[in-house]
Amino acid sequence: MTTLFKNVDGVQVELTAEEISEQKQQHDYYDQHIAPTVGREKRNSLLEATDWWAVGDIIMTEEQRSYRQALRDITAHDKWPLLMPEDWPTKP
């Protein structure tokens, strides 16, 4: 098991079991409640930035259609919601 430390007045001090448990709870809360919201906000922002591609007199390329569909499908990614930058689709 990895030993975890905190900095107290410039000295590394090992975390107590209680502090480790508290950090784990915070990480679990983030993973379950915050990360999905942040991910959806990013996805929505990326989709919104390409909405002009779907204007009636513009014909989207297949790459543009695929990108927008990949953004819509991102919540089905096996790492969702804890995606790395390389997990996001690349804008054409």
DAMO-V953365 format. One record per residue. N is the residue number from 1. RES is the residue in three letters. PHI is phi in whole degrees, -180 to 180 (* if undefined). BURIAL is b if it has 24 or more other ideal C-beta (glycine too) atoms within 12 Angstrom, else e. Layout:
BEGIN
N;RES;PHI;BURIAL + N;RES;PHI;BURIAL
END
This chain:
BEGIN
1;MET;*;e + 2;THR;-77;e + 3;THR;-85;e + 4;LEU;-106;e + 5;PHE;-128;e + 6;LYS;-130;e + 7;ASN;-101;e + 8;VAL;-122;e + 9;ASP;52;e + 10;GLY;82;e + 11;VAL;-116;e + 12;GLN;-77;e + 13;VAL;-123;e + 14;GLU;-66;e + 15;LEU;-71;e + 16;THR;-80;e + 17;ALA;-59;e + 18;GLU;-65;e + 19;GLU;-67;e + 20;ILE;-64;e + 21;SER;-62;e + 22;GLU;-64;e + 23;GLN;-64;e + 24;LYS;-62;e + 25;GLN;-62;e + 26;GLN;-65;e + 27;HIS;-65;e + 28;ASP;-62;e + 29;TYR;-61;e + 30;TYR;-59;e + 31;ASP;-59;e + 32;GLN;-87;e + 33;HIS;-117;e + 34;ILE;-90;e + 35;ALA;-56;e + 36;PRO;-62;e + 37;THR;-67;e + 38;VAL;-62;e + 39;GLY;-62;b + 40;ARG;-66;e + 41;GLU;-63;e + 42;LYS;-65;b + 43;ARG;-58;b + 44;ASN;-63;e + 45;SER;-65;e + 46;LEU;-66;e + 47;LEU;-65;b + 48;GLU;-60;e + 49;ALA;-67;e + 50;THR;-111;b + 51;ASP;-57;e + 52;TRP;-63;e + 53;TRP;-64;b + 54;ALA;-97;e + 55;VAL;-63;e + 56;GLY;-50;e + 57;ASP;-97;e + 58;ILE;-112;e + 59;ILE;-102;e + 60;MET;-73;e + 61;THR;-76;e + 62;GLU;-63;e + 63;GLU;-63;e + 64;GLN;-65;b + 65;ARG;-60;e + 66;SER;-63;e + 67;TYR;-62;b + 68;ARG;-63;b + 69;GLN;-67;e + 70;ALA;-62;b + 71;LEU;-65;b + 72;ARG;-65;e + 73;ASP;-89;e + 74;ILE;-59;b + 75;THR;-70;e + 76;ALA;-91;e + 77;HIS;-61;e + 78;ASP;-64;e + 79;LYS;-95;e + 80;TRP;-58;e + 81;PRO;-98;b + 82;LEU;-94;e + 83;LEU;-83;b + 84;MET;-92;e + 85;PRO;-53;e + 86;GLU;-73;e + 87;ASP;-81;e + 88;TRP;-78;e + 89;PRO;-65;b + 90;THR;-91;e + 91;LYS;-70;e + 92;PRO;-71;e
END
